[in-house]
Amino acid sequence: MAKQASKKSAADAGENDQTKDARFAFDVFLSHNKDDKPKVRKLAERLKGAGLPVWLDEWVIQPGDIISLKVDEGLEQSRVLLLCLSPAALASDWVALERSTAIHRDPANAGRRFIPLLLADCKLPDTLQRYKYVDFREEAEGALP
């Protein structure tokens, strides 16, 4: 399923530049916990290789930047928030803030700007159970060296 979803996403995002929404500098904002960084970095590289502009903290935030402002800018400038879910992510205040921001901006998710991506087995909170997620557990395991 994850392979089909990622192929579809890459195909959908393969639109020419004239049809892309000019409001967004990034197609994907990767919300994750630092403990999942190796898996998320591989995913980011894969998305970037498919031609998608990706917001990944270590690629965008520079020394001296105010982290919270850069994250807020990234959320605002990204077409989709890909919420990378794992036990560590669900325990993270940063990930919770990013998730809440995305849900607050579009509570019905009418623009499909919020997509949960399951990296590892975890119990989803009630607020996330209503969303269909992309099951990336097998892909994430294969992402590790």
N, CA, C and O atoms as CSV, one atom per row, in Angstrom:
chain,resi,resn,atom,element,x,y,z
A,1,MET,N,N,0.816,-1.190,0.000
A,1,MET,CA,C,0.000,0.000,0.000
A,1,MET,C,C,0.860,1.254,0.000
A,1,MET,O,O,0.564,2.215,-0.710
A,2,ALA,N,N,1.928,1.246,0.798
A,2,ALA,CA,C,2.779,2.430,0.883
A,2,ALA,C,C,3.418,2.728,-0.460
A,2,ALA,O,O,3.543,3.892,-0.843
A,3,LYS,N,N,3.829,1.679,-1.188
A,3,LYS,CA,C,4.437,1.907,-2.487
A,3,LYS,C,C,3.434,2.520,-3.447
A,3,LYS,O,O,3.774,3.426,-4.208
A,4,GLN,N,N,2.188,2.029,-3.417
A,4,GLN,CA,C,1.161,2.584,-4.287
A,4,GLN,C,C,0.884,4.030,-3.914
A,4,GLN,O,O,0.775,4.891,-4.787
A,5,ALA,N,N,0.769,4.299,-2.617
A,5,ALA,CA,C,0.475,5.656,-2.173
A,5,ALA,C,C,1.596,6.607,-2.562
A,5,ALA,O,O,1.334,7.725,-3.006
A,6,SER,N,N,2.862,6.168,-2.398
A,6,SER,CA,C,3.963,7.072,-2.719
A,6,SER,C,C,4.063,7.283,-4.223
A,6,SER,O,O,4.412,8.378,-4.665
A,7,LYS,N,N,3.761,6.248,-5.027
A,7,LYS,CA,C,3.777,6.413,-6.474
A,7,LYS,C,C,2.677,7.369,-6.908
A,7,LYS,O,O,2.893,8.228,-7.763
A,8,LYS,N,N,1.494,7.217,-6.317
A,8,LYS,CA,C,0.389,8.098,-6.659
A,8,LYS,C,C,0.717,9.535,-6.275
A,8,LYS,O,O,0.461,10.463,-7.043
A,9,SER,N,N,1.286,9.718,-5.078
A,9,SER,CA,C,1.639,11.062,-4.633
A,9,SER,C,C,2.654,11.688,-5.577
A,9,SER,O,O,2.537,12.862,-5.929
A,10,ALA,N,N,3.642,10.915,-5.983
A,10,ALA,CA,C,4.657,11.441,-6.886
A,10,ALA,C,C,4.036,11.795,-8.226
A,10,ALA,O,O,4.386,12.811,-8.826
A,11,ALA,N,N,3.110,10.955,-8.700
A,11,ALA,CA,C,2.456,11.243,-9.976
A,11,ALA,C,C,1.567,12.474,-9.867
A,11,ALA,O,O,1.563,13.328,-10.753
A,12,ASP,N,N,0.806,12.561,-8.764
A,12,ASP,CA,C,-0.066,13.715,-8.565
A,12,ASP,C,C,0.740,15.000,-8.456
A,12,ASP,O,O,0.317,16.049,-8.942
A,13,ALA,N,N,1.904,14.917,-7.818
A,13,ALA,CA,C,2.725,16.096,-7.612
A,13,ALA,C,C,3.569,16.415,-8.839
A,13,ALA,O,O,4.240,17.446,-8.876
A,14,GLY,N,N,3.543,15.553,-9.831
A,14,GLY,CA,C,4.336,15.770,-11.028
A,14,GLY,C,C,3.710,16.766,-11.986
A,14,GLY,O,O,4.057,16.800,-13.166
A,15,GLU,N,N,2.798,17.570,-11.488
A,15,GLU,CA,C,2.159,18.580,-12.302
A,15,GLU,C,C,3.234,19.555,-12.787
A,15,GLU,O,O,4.292,19.681,-12.172
A,16,ASN,N,N,2.955,20.234,-13.884
A,16,ASN,CA,C,3.940,21.213,-14.329
A,16,ASN,C,C,3.842,22.468,-13.462
A,16,ASN,O,O,2.870,22.656,-12.731
A,17,ASP,N,N,4.830,23.295,-13.551
A,17,ASP,CA,C,4.925,24.452,-12.662
A,17,ASP,C,C,3.762,25.413,-12.807
A,17,ASP,O,O,3.434,26.117,-11.851
A,18,GLN,N,N,3.123,25.469,-13.977
A,18,GLN,CA,C,2.018,26.394,-14.161
A,18,GLN,C,C,0.813,26.027,-13.302
A,18,GLN,O,O,0.044,26.910,-12.922
A,19,THR,N,N,0.629,24.738,-12.986
A,19,THR,CA,C,-0.551,24.335,-12.234
A,19,THR,C,C,-0.304,24.267,-10.735
A,19,THR,O,O,-1.251,24.052,-9.979
A,20,LYS,N,N,0.906,24.438,-10.287
A,20,LYS,CA,C,1.188,24.398,-8.854
A,20,LYS,C,C,0.687,25.676,-8.199
A,20,LYS,O,O,0.686,26.745,-8.808
A,21,ASP,N,N,0.267,25.548,-6.962
A,21,ASP,CA,C,-0.233,26.678,-6.199
A,21,ASP,C,C,0.954,27.532,-5.744
A,21,ASP,O,O,1.837,27.051,-5.035
A,22,ALA,N,N,0.966,28.783,-6.153
A,22,ALA,CA,C,2.089,29.675,-5.871
A,22,ALA,C,C,2.226,30.003,-4.382
A,22,ALA,O,O,3.265,30.504,-3.955
A,23,ARG,N,N,1.182,29.723,-3.587
A,23,ARG,CA,C,1.263,30.021,-2.150
A,23,ARG,C,C,2.259,29.126,-1.434
A,23,ARG,O,O,2.729,29.463,-0.347
A,24,PHE,N,N,2.585,27.990,-2.033
A,24,PHE,CA,C,3.377,26.993,-1.332
A,24,PHE,C,C,4.774,26.851,-1.921
A,24,PHE,O,O,4.940,26.529,-3.097
A,25,ALA,N,N,5.770,27.097,-1.081
A,25,ALA,CA,C,7.162,26.901,-1.488
A,25,ALA,C,C,7.539,25.421,-1.392
A,25,ALA,O,O,8.470,24.965,-2.055
A,26,PHE,N,N,6.803,24.678,-0.559
A,26,PHE,CA,C,7.085,23.263,-0.346
A,26,PHE,C,C,5.835,22.437,-0.616
A,26,PHE,O,O,4.720,22.874,-0.329
A,27,ASP,N,N,6.022,21.257,-1.162
A,27,ASP,CA,C,4.899,20.339,-1.324
A,27,ASP,C,C,4.628,19.591,-0.030
A,27,ASP,O,O,3.476,19.301,0.291
A,28,VAL,N,N,5.687,19.275,0.719
A,28,VAL,CA,C,5.553,18.421,1.899
A,28,VAL,C,C,6.335,18.996,3.076
A,28,VAL,O,O,7.506,19.354,2.946
A,29,PHE,N,N,5.665,19.076,4.229
A,29,PHE,CA,C,6.300,19.394,5.509
A,29,PHE,C,C,6.337,18.086,6.289
A,29,PHE,O,O,5.294,17.477,6.529
A,30,LEU,N,N,7.518,17.654,6.684
A,30,LEU,CA,C,7.659,16.398,7.423
A,30,LEU,C,C,7.714,16.672,8.924
A,30,LEU,O,O,8.724,17.142,9.448
A,31,SER,N,N,6.615,16.371,9.598
A,31,SER,CA,C,6.532,16.505,11.048
A,31,SER,C,C,6.938,15.172,11.659
A,31,SER,O,O,6.358,14.134,11.340
A,32,HIS,N,N,7.935,15.202,12.537
A,32,HIS,CA,C,8.470,13.964,13.093
A,32,HIS,C,C,9.194,14.233,14.400
A,32,HIS,O,O,9.440,15.383,14.767
A,33,ASN,N,N,9.530,13.162,15.093
A,33,ASN,CA,C,10.343,13.253,16.289
A,33,ASN,C,C,11.788,12.922,15.931
A,33,ASN,O,O,12.034,12.124,15.026
A,34,LYS,N,N,12.732,13.519,16.622
A,34,LYS,CA,C,14.158,13.307,16.317
A,34,LYS,C,C,14.566,11.837,16.383
A,34,LYS,O,O,15.507,11.430,15.700
A,35,ASP,N,N,13.875,11.037,17.192
A,35,ASP,CA,C,14.210,9.613,17.284
A,35,ASP,C,C,13.924,8.877,15.967
A,35,ASP,O,O,14.488,7.813,15.708
A,36,ASP,N,N,13.049,9.452,15.143
A,36,ASP,CA,C,12.686,8.856,13.854
A,36,ASP,C,C,13.470,9.466,12.692
A,36,ASP,O,O,13.190,9.169,11.531
A,37,LYS,N,N,14.442,10.309,13.000
A,37,LYS,CA,C,15.174,11.056,11.972
A,37,LYS,C,C,15.759,10.179,10.859
A,37,LYS,O,O,15.618,10.544,9.692
A,38,PRO,N,N,16.406,9.044,11.150
A,38,PRO,CA,C,16.965,8.253,10.042
A,38,PRO,C,C,15.899,7.812,9.034
A,38,PRO,O,O,16.120,7.885,7.825
A,39,LYS,N,N,14.752,7.358,9.528
A,39,LYS,CA,C,13.667,6.926,8.642
A,39,LYS,C,C,13.085,8.110,7.876
A,39,LYS,O,O,12.826,8.021,6.676
A,40,VAL,N,N,12.886,9.205,8.578
A,40,VAL,CA,C,12.280,10.390,7.961
A,40,VAL,C,C,13.229,11.015,6.942
A,40,VAL,O,O,12.788,11.497,5.899
A,41,ARG,N,N,14.514,11.010,7.234
A,41,ARG,CA,C,15.504,11.545,6.294
A,41,ARG,C,C,15.468,10.743,4.983
A,41,ARG,O,O,15.506,11.322,3.897
A,42,LYS,N,N,15.396,9.417,5.091
A,42,LYS,CA,C,15.309,8.572,3.887
A,42,LYS,C,C,14.043,8.890,3.103
A,42,LYS,O,O,14.074,8.966,1.875
A,43,LEU,N,N,12.933,9.074,3.804
A,43,LEU,CA,C,11.676,9.431,3.153
A,43,LEU,C,C,11.809,10.783,2.458
A,43,LEU,O,O,11.372,10.941,1.318
A,44,ALA,N,N,12.413,11.758,3.139
A,44,ALA,CA,C,12.612,13.090,2.563
A,44,ALA,C,C,13.446,13.024,1.289
A,44,ALA,O,O,13.131,13.674,0.293
A,45,GLU,N,N,14.509,12.233,1.334
A,45,GLU,CA,C,15.367,12.087,0.157
A,45,GLU,C,C,14.610,11.434,-0.993
A,45,GLU,O,O,14.788,11.804,-2.154
A,46,ARG,N,N,13.777,10.476,-0.668
A,46,ARG,CA,C,12.966,9.806,-1.693
A,46,ARG,C,C,11.959,10.771,-2.324
A,46,ARG,O,O,11.795,10.795,-3.543
A,47,LEU,N,N,11.290,11.562,-1.488
A,47,LEU,CA,C,10.328,12.549,-1.998
A,47,LEU,C,C,11.034,13.610,-2.848
A,47,LEU,O,O,10.549,13.995,-3.912
A,48,LYS,N,N,12.174,14.068,-2.363
A,48,LYS,CA,C,12.954,15.056,-3.105
A,48,LYS,C,C,13.400,14.484,-4.448
A,48,LYS,O,O,13.370,15.178,-5.464
A,49,GLY,N,N,13.811,13.220,-4.450
A,49,GLY,CA,C,14.210,12.555,-5.680
A,49,GLY,C,C,13.076,12.429,-6.683
A,49,GLY,O,O,13.306,12.343,-7.890
A,50,ALA,N,N,11.831,12.418,-6.165
A,50,ALA,CA,C,10.652,12.352,-7.034
A,50,ALA,C,C,10.246,13.745,-7.522
A,50,ALA,O,O,9.240,13.900,-8.214
A,51,GLY,N,N,11.042,14.754,-7.153
A,51,GLY,CA,C,10.781,16.108,-7.632
A,51,GLY,C,C,9.918,16.963,-6.726
A,51,GLY,O,O,9.462,18.027,-7.143
A,52,LEU,N,N,9.680,16.525,-5.493
A,52,LEU,CA,C,8.848,17.298,-4.572
A,52,LEU,C,C,9.708,18.185,-3.678
A,52,LEU,O,O,10.658,17.697,-3.067
A,53,PRO,N,N,9.400,19.458,-3.591
A,53,PRO,CA,C,10.087,20.313,-2.615
A,53,PRO,C,C,9.647,19.904,-1.198
A,53,PRO,O,O,8.453,19.889,-0.896
A,54,VAL,N,N,10.606,19.577,-0.345
A,54,VAL,CA,C,10.331,19.035,0.981
A,54,VAL,C,C,10.860,19.981,2.057
A,54,VAL,O,O,11.982,20.481,1.967
A,55,TRP,N,N,10.019,20.222,3.094
A,55,TRP,CA,C,10.453,20.965,4.265
A,55,TRP,C,C,10.865,19.935,5.314
A,55,TRP,O,O,10.025,19.238,5.884
A,56,LEU,N,N,12.163,19.854,5.556
A,56,LEU,CA,C,12.721,19.000,6.611
A,56,LEU,C,C,13.565,19.911,7.479
A,56,LEU,O,O,14.411,20.643,6.966
A,57,ASP,N,N,13.354,19.879,8.770
A,57,ASP,CA,C,14.002,20.821,9.681
A,57,ASP,C,C,15.493,20.990,9.428
A,57,ASP,O,O,15.983,22.117,9.359
A,58,GLU,N,N,16.217,19.891,9.289
A,58,GLU,CA,C,17.671,20.004,9.132
A,58,GLU,C,C,18.071,20.593,7.781
A,58,GLU,O,O,19.213,21.023,7.620
A,59,TRP,N,N,17.173,20.623,6.821
A,59,TRP,CA,C,17.460,21.219,5.513
A,59,TRP,C,C,17.109,22.706,5.474
A,59,TRP,O,O,17.621,23.446,4.634
A,60,VAL,N,N,16.237,23.142,6.384
A,60,VAL,CA,C,15.709,24.509,6.296
A,60,VAL,C,C,16.186,25.397,7.450
A,60,VAL,O,O,16.555,26.550,7.230
A,61,ILE,N,N,16.180,24.878,8.653
A,61,ILE,CA,C,16.529,25.694,9.824
A,61,ILE,C,C,18.041,25.835,9.914
A,61,ILE,O,O,18.774,24.847,9.948
A,62,GLN,N,N,18.493,27.092,9.951
A,62,GLN,CA,C,19.924,27.411,9.984
A,62,GLN,C,C,20.321,27.905,11.380
A,62,GLN,O,O,19.461,28.351,12.139
A,63,PRO,N,N,21.610,27.832,11.726
A,63,PRO,CA,C,22.063,28.368,13.010
A,63,PRO,C,C,21.641,29.827,13.168
A,63,PRO,O,O,21.820,30.636,12.257
A,64,GLY,N,N,21.088,30.150,14.314
A,64,GLY,CA,C,20.631,31.503,14.600
A,64,GLY,C,C,19.160,31.722,14.305
A,64,GLY,O,O,18.582,32.707,14.766
A,65,ASP,N,N,18.532,30.817,13.539
A,65,ASP,CA,C,17.098,30.941,13.263
A,65,ASP,C,C,16.301,30.699,14.536
A,65,ASP,O,O,16.729,29.943,15.409
A,66,ILE,N,N,15.150,31.336,14.639
A,66,ILE,CA,C,14.224,31.074,15.733
A,66,ILE,C,C,13.392,29.871,15.286
A,66,ILE,O,O,12.588,29.967,14.358
A,67,ILE,N,N,13.594,28.757,15.948
A,67,ILE,CA,C,13.029,27.484,15.500
A,67,ILE,C,C,11.511,27.550,15.357
A,67,ILE,O,O,10.963,27.124,14.341
A,68,SER,N,N,10.832,28.082,16.370
A,68,SER,CA,C,9.366,28.112,16.317
A,68,SER,C,C,8.859,28.938,15.136
A,68,SER,O,O,7.845,28.588,14.532
A,69,LEU,N,N,9.549,30.030,14.799
A,69,LEU,CA,C,9.139,30.852,13.650
A,69,LEU,C,C,9.376,30.117,12.335
A,69,LEU,O,O,8.544,30.179,11.430
A,70,LYS,N,N,10.504,29.424,12.228
A,70,LYS,CA,C,10.793,28.662,10.998
A,70,LYS,C,C,9.793,27.519,10.814
A,70,LYS,O,O,9.366,27.237,9.694
A,71,VAL,N,N,9.424,26.870,11.906
A,71,VAL,CA,C,8.431,25.792,11.825
A,71,VAL,C,C,7.091,26.361,11.378
A,71,VAL,O,O,6.433,25.791,10.508
A,72,ASP,N,N,6.684,27.482,11.969
A,72,ASP,CA,C,5.410,28.098,11.592
A,72,ASP,C,C,5.423,28.521,10.120
A,72,ASP,O,O,4.443,28.312,9.405
A,73,GLU,N,N,6.528,29.113,9.671
A,73,GLU,CA,C,6.661,29.475,8.255
A,73,GLU,C,C,6.564,28.232,7.370
A,73,GLU,O,O,5.896,28.241,6.337
A,74,GLY,N,N,7.238,27.171,7.791
A,74,GLY,CA,C,7.218,25.932,7.026
A,74,GLY,C,C,5.817,25.360,6.907
A,74,GLY,O,O,5.416,24.908,5.834
A,75,LEU,N,N,5.070,25.377,8.005
A,75,LEU,CA,C,3.694,24.879,7.971
A,75,LEU,C,C,2.834,25.722,7.034
A,75,LEU,O,O,2.021,25.195,6.276
A,76,GLU,N,N,3.023,27.020,7.096
A,76,GLU,CA,C,2.242,27.942,6.256
A,76,GLU,C,C,2.593,27.791,4.780
A,76,GLU,O,O,1.725,27.921,3.917
A,77,GLN,N,N,3.861,27.518,4.489
A,77,GLN,CA,C,4.336,27.469,3.105
A,77,GLN,C,C,4.313,26.064,2.492
A,77,GLN,O,O,4.792,25.865,1.376
A,78,SER,N,N,3.757,25.095,3.221
A,78,SER,CA,C,3.731,23.716,2.718
A,78,SER,C,C,2.318,23.305,2.335
A,78,SER,O,O,1.359,23.560,3.064
A,79,ARG,N,N,2.211,22.674,1.195
A,79,ARG,CA,C,0.915,22.221,0.692
A,79,ARG,C,C,0.338,21.124,1.574
A,79,ARG,O,O,-0.871,21.085,1.804
A,80,VAL,N,N,1.199,20.222,2.073
A,80,VAL,CA,C,0.754,19.079,2.865
A,80,VAL,C,C,1.644,18.911,4.093
A,80,VAL,O,O,2.866,19.037,4.012
A,81,LEU,N,N,1.012,18.625,5.231
A,81,LEU,CA,C,1.742,18.223,6.427
A,81,LEU,C,C,1.681,16.707,6.480
A,81,LEU,O,O,0.603,16.130,6.624
A,82,LEU,N,N,2.822,16.068,6.365
A,82,LEU,CA,C,2.917,14.621,6.498
A,82,LEU,C,C,3.343,14.350,7.933
A,82,LEU,O,O,4.495,14.577,8.303
A,83,LEU,N,N,2.398,13.858,8.740
A,83,LEU,CA,C,2.647,13.603,10.157
A,83,LEU,C,C,3.193,12.197,10.318
A,83,LEU,O,O,2.449,11.225,10.187
A,84,CYS,N,N,4.478,12.076,10.600
A,84,CYS,CA,C,5.161,10.785,10.728
A,84,CYS,C,C,4.939,10.258,12.136
A,84,CYS,O,O,5.490,10.787,13.101
A,85,LEU,N,N,4.114,9.194,12.248
A,85,LEU,CA,C,3.671,8.699,13.543
A,85,LEU,C,C,4.482,7.511,14.040
A,85,LEU,O,O,4.755,6.556,13.312
A,86,SER,N,N,4.851,7.611,15.301
A,86,SER,CA,C,5.563,6.558,16.021
A,86,SER,C,C,5.298,6.827,17.497
A,86,SER,O,O,4.775,7.887,17.841
A,87,PRO,N,N,5.645,5.891,18.376
A,87,PRO,CA,C,5.485,6.192,19.804
A,87,PRO,C,C,6.237,7.469,20.216
A,87,PRO,O,O,5.722,8.263,21.004
A,88,ALA,N,N,7.439,7.664,19.691
A,88,ALA,CA,C,8.219,8.864,20.029
A,88,ALA,C,C,7.526,10.125,19.527
A,88,ALA,O,O,7.499,11.138,20.226
A,89,ALA,N,N,6.969,10.073,18.328
A,89,ALA,CA,C,6.280,11.249,17.770
A,89,ALA,C,C,5.047,11.596,18.588
A,89,ALA,O,O,4.779,12.769,18.850
A,90,LEU,N,N,4.302,10.584,18.989
A,90,LEU,CA,C,3.086,10.836,19.770
A,90,LEU,C,C,3.390,11.386,21.160
A,90,LEU,O,O,2.528,12.007,21.782
A,91,ALA,N,N,4.602,11.165,21.649
A,91,ALA,CA,C,5.010,11.692,22.953
A,91,ALA,C,C,5.672,13.068,22.849
A,91,ALA,O,O,6.038,13.658,23.865
A,92,SER,N,N,5.824,13.576,21.628
A,92,SER,CA,C,6.553,14.821,21.399
A,92,SER,C,C,5.646,16.047,21.429
A,92,SER,O,O,4.620,16.083,20.749
A,93,ASP,N,N,6.026,17.049,22.219
A,93,ASP,CA,C,5.267,18.303,22.259
A,93,ASP,C,C,5.344,19.049,20.924
A,93,ASP,O,O,4.360,19.646,20.489
A,94,TRP,N,N,6.517,19.014,20.273
A,94,TRP,CA,C,6.674,19.695,18.981
A,94,TRP,C,C,5.742,19.099,17.933
A,94,TRP,O,O,5.053,19.823,17.214
A,95,VAL,N,N,5.731,17.784,17.856
A,95,VAL,CA,C,4.879,17.104,16.872
A,95,VAL,C,C,3.414,17.403,17.168
A,95,VAL,O,O,2.627,17.617,16.247
A,96,ALA,N,N,3.046,17.418,18.443
A,96,ALA,CA,C,1.660,17.740,18.824
A,96,ALA,C,C,1.302,19.160,18.391
A,96,ALA,O,O,0.196,19.398,17.906
A,97,LEU,N,N,2.220,20.097,18.559
A,97,LEU,CA,C,1.976,21.478,18.156
A,97,LEU,C,C,1.791,21.579,16.634
A,97,LEU,O,O,0.879,22.258,16.163
A,98,GLU,N,N,2.644,20.912,15.881
A,98,GLU,CA,C,2.537,20.936,14.419
A,98,GLU,C,C,1.219,20.304,13.965
A,98,GLU,O,O,0.547,20.821,13.072
A,99,ARG,N,N,0.865,19.191,14.585
A,99,ARG,CA,C,-0.397,18.522,14.256
A,99,ARG,C,C,-1.585,19.428,14.573
A,99,ARG,O,O,-2.489,19.577,13.751
A,100,SER,N,N,-1.586,20.027,15.748
A,100,SER,CA,C,-2.689,20.902,16.154
A,100,SER,C,C,-2.817,22.104,15.228
A,100,SER,O,O,-3.927,22.516,14.893
A,101,THR,N,N,-1.699,22.660,14.819
A,101,THR,CA,C,-1.716,23.805,13.911
A,101,THR,C,C,-2.380,23.424,12.601
A,101,THR,O,O,-3.231,24.159,12.101
A,102,ALA,N,N,-2.003,22.292,12.044
A,102,ALA,CA,C,-2.576,21.846,10.766
A,102,ALA,C,C,-4.068,21.574,10.900
A,102,ALA,O,O,-4.854,21.971,10.040
A,103,ILE,N,N,-4.459,20.902,11.974
A,103,ILE,CA,C,-5.873,20.574,12.160
A,103,ILE,C,C,-6.682,21.833,12.428
A,103,ILE,O,O,-7.809,21.955,11.949
A,104,HIS,N,N,-6.130,22.764,13.181
A,104,HIS,CA,C,-6.835,24.014,13.482
A,104,HIS,C,C,-7.099,24.829,12.212
A,104,HIS,O,O,-8.160,25.438,12.073
A,105,ARG,N,N,-6.136,24.840,11.290
A,105,ARG,CA,C,-6.274,25.622,10.061
A,105,ARG,C,C,-7.329,25.049,9.121
A,105,ARG,O,O,-7.921,25.789,8.335
A,106,ASP,N,N,-7.572,23.740,9.192
A,106,ASP,CA,C,-8.542,23.096,8.305
A,106,ASP,C,C,-9.151,21.911,9.052
A,106,ASP,O,O,-8.794,20.765,8.777
A,107,PRO,N,N,-10.074,22.170,10.001
A,107,PRO,CA,C,-10.603,21.107,10.862
A,107,PRO,C,C,-11.237,19.932,10.105
A,107,PRO,O,O,-11.158,18.792,10.565
A,108,ALA,N,N,-11.854,20.191,8.970
A,108,ALA,CA,C,-12.479,19.117,8.193
A,108,ALA,C,C,-11.478,18.460,7.233
A,108,ALA,O,O,-11.800,17.476,6.568
A,109,ASN,N,N,-10.275,19.010,7.172
A,109,ASN,CA,C,-9.229,18.527,6.265
A,109,ASN,C,C,-9.734,18.505,4.821
A,109,ASN,O,O,-9.389,17.621,4.036
A,110,ALA,N,N,-10.547,19.486,4.498
A,110,ALA,CA,C,-11.151,19.567,3.162
A,110,ALA,C,C,-10.089,19.705,2.076
A,110,ALA,O,O,-10.258,19.192,0.970
A,111,GLY,N,N,-9.011,20.388,2.388
A,111,GLY,CA,C,-7.936,20.571,1.420
A,111,GLY,C,C,-6.944,19.427,1.406
A,111,GLY,O,O,-5.954,19.475,0.677
A,112,ARG,N,N,-7.195,18.392,2.205
A,112,ARG,CA,C,-6.304,17.239,2.322
A,112,ARG,C,C,-4.866,17.684,2.593
A,112,ARG,O,O,-3.914,17.125,2.049
A,113,ARG,N,N,-4.734,18.694,3.437
A,113,ARG,CA,C,-3.405,19.221,3.751
A,113,ARG,C,C,-2.752,18.481,4.909
A,113,ARG,O,O,-1.602,18.761,5.247
A,114,PHE,N,N,-3.465,17.541,5.523
A,114,PHE,CA,C,-2.958,16.800,6.679
A,114,PHE,C,C,-3.042,15.311,6.371
A,114,PHE,O,O,-4.133,14.776,6.171
A,115,ILE,N,N,-1.890,14.638,6.333
A,115,ILE,CA,C,-1.863,13.211,6.029
A,115,ILE,C,C,-1.014,12.493,7.083
A,115,ILE,O,O,0.198,12.697,7.147
A,116,PRO,N,N,-1.648,11.653,7.908
A,116,PRO,CA,C,-0.876,10.848,8.860
A,116,PRO,C,C,-0.139,9.720,8.134
A,116,PRO,O,O,-0.683,9.105,7.216
A,117,LEU,N,N,1.086,9.457,8.546
A,117,LEU,CA,C,1.904,8.401,7.969
A,117,LEU,C,C,2.442,7.561,9.123
A,117,LEU,O,O,3.198,8.058,9.958
A,118,LEU,N,N,2.057,6.303,9.167
A,118,LEU,CA,C,2.434,5.430,10.268
A,118,LEU,C,C,3.821,4.844,10.025
A,118,LEU,O,O,4.015,4.048,9.107
A,119,LEU,N,N,4.788,5.246,10.861
A,119,LEU,CA,C,6.163,4.752,10.761
A,119,LEU,C,C,6.385,3.489,11.581
A,119,LEU,O,O,7.198,2.637,11.224
A,120,ALA,N,N,5.654,3.381,12.680
A,120,ALA,CA,C,5.846,2.265,13.611
A,120,ALA,C,C,4.526,1.986,14.315
A,120,ALA,O,O,3.634,2.833,14.345
A,121,ASP,N,N,4.413,0.795,14.876
A,121,ASP,CA,C,3.215,0.456,15.636
A,121,ASP,C,C,3.055,1.425,16.794
A,121,ASP,O,O,4.000,1.678,17.542
A,122,CYS,N,N,1.855,1.964,16.934
A,122,CYS,CA,C,1.553,2.851,18.046
A,122,CYS,C,C,0.038,2.985,18.169
A,122,CYS,O,O,-0.695,2.761,17.207
A,123,LYS,N,N,-0.410,3.346,19.338
A,123,LYS,CA,C,-1.836,3.556,19.562
A,123,LYS,C,C,-2.157,4.999,19.198
A,123,LYS,O,O,-1.663,5.941,19.818
A,124,LEU,N,N,-2.990,5.149,18.182
A,124,LEU,CA,C,-3.355,6.490,17.738
A,124,LEU,C,C,-4.322,7.129,18.721
A,124,LEU,O,O,-5.257,6.475,19.182
A,125,PRO,N,N,-4.111,8.394,19.046
A,125,PRO,CA,C,-5.067,9.090,19.908
A,125,PRO,C,C,-6.401,9.256,19.170
A,125,PRO,O,O,-6.455,9.211,17.941
A,126,ASP,N,N,-7.456,9.445,19.932
A,126,ASP,CA,C,-8.795,9.595,19.344
A,126,ASP,C,C,-8.837,10.665,18.260
A,126,ASP,O,O,-9.529,10.504,17.255
A,127,THR,N,N,-8.103,11.750,18.457
A,127,THR,CA,C,-8.140,12.854,17.490
A,127,THR,C,C,-7.569,12.462,16.133
A,127,THR,O,O,-7.856,13.122,15.134
A,128,LEU,N,N,-6.770,11.405,16.078
A,128,LEU,CA,C,-6.176,10.969,14.809
A,128,LEU,C,C,-6.878,9.755,14.202
A,128,LEU,O,O,-6.670,9.440,13.030
A,129,GLN,N,N,-7.699,9.079,14.985
A,129,GLN,CA,C,-8.322,7.861,14.491
A,129,GLN,C,C,-9.317,8.118,13.358
A,129,GLN,O,O,-9.628,7.202,12.598
A,130,ARG,N,N,-9.808,9.323,13.237
A,130,ARG,CA,C,-10.779,9.619,12.176
A,130,ARG,C,C,-10.127,9.804,10.807
A,130,ARG,O,O,-10.822,9.831,9.791
A,131,TYR,N,N,-8.809,9.930,10.770
A,131,TYR,CA,C,-8.090,10.135,9.511
A,131,TYR,C,C,-7.568,8.809,8.959
A,131,TYR,O,O,-7.055,7.975,9.705
A,132,LYS,N,N,-7.701,8.627,7.672
A,132,LYS,CA,C,-7.073,7.475,7.026
A,132,LYS,C,C,-5.581,7.788,6.949
A,132,LYS,O,O,-5.185,8.877,6.533
A,133,TYR,N,N,-4.773,6.836,7.349
A,133,TYR,CA,C,-3.327,7.053,7.342
A,133,TYR,C,C,-2.675,6.210,6.255
A,133,TYR,O,O,-3.258,5.249,5.754
A,134,VAL,N,N,-1.460,6.591,5.906
A,134,VAL,CA,C,-0.627,5.806,5.005
A,134,VAL,C,C,0.202,4.883,5.892
A,134,VAL,O,O,0.902,5.342,6.794
A,135,ASP,N,N,0.120,3.601,5.635
A,135,ASP,CA,C,0.872,2.626,6.418
A,135,ASP,C,C,2.270,2.491,5.809
A,135,ASP,O,O,2.450,1.872,4.761
A,136,PHE,N,N,3.240,3.076,6.482
A,136,PHE,CA,C,4.620,3.117,5.988
A,136,PHE,C,C,5.534,2.269,6.863
A,136,PHE,O,O,6.755,2.405,6.792
A,137,ARG,N,N,4.956,1.392,7.692
A,137,ARG,CA,C,5.776,0.633,8.641
A,137,ARG,C,C,6.802,-0.251,7.948
A,137,ARG,O,O,7.969,-0.246,8.336
A,138,GLU,N,N,6.406,-1.000,6.946
A,138,GLU,CA,C,7.365,-1.869,6.258
A,138,GLU,C,C,8.403,-1.056,5.508
A,138,GLU,O,O,9.585,-1.400,5.511
A,139,GLU,N,N,7.969,0.025,4.864
A,139,GLU,CA,C,8.895,0.902,4.146
A,139,GLU,C,C,9.890,1.520,5.131
A,139,GLU,O,O,11.083,1.615,4.840
A,140,ALA,N,N,9.395,1.935,6.289
A,140,ALA,CA,C,10.264,2.577,7.276
A,140,ALA,C,C,11.316,1.596,7.785
A,140,ALA,O,O,12.471,1.974,7.983
A,141,GLU,N,N,10.928,0.353,7.995
A,141,GLU,CA,C,11.907,-0.640,8.437
A,141,GLU,C,C,12.988,-0.842,7.375
A,141,GLU,O,O,14.162,-1.009,7.704
A,142,GLY,N,N,12.593,-0.826,6.110
A,142,GLY,CA,C,13.539,-0.986,5.014
A,142,GLY,C,C,14.424,0.225,4.810
A,142,GLY,O,O,15.430,0.147,4.104
A,143,ALA,N,N,14.061,1.352,5.423
A,143,ALA,CA,C,14.825,2.588,5.254
A,143,ALA,C,C,16.084,2.594,6.110
A,143,ALA,O,O,16.994,3.389,5.875
A,144,LEU,N,N,16.139,1.731,7.078
A,144,LEU,CA,C,17.320,1.713,7.943
A,144,LEU,C,C,18.437,0.902,7.304
A,144,LEU,O,O,18.174,-0.122,6.673
A,145,PRO,N,N,19.691,1.348,7.461
A,145,PRO,CA,C,20.815,0.631,6.867
A,145,PRO,C,C,21.012,-0.742,7.476
A,145,PRO,O,O,21.923,-1.468,7.078
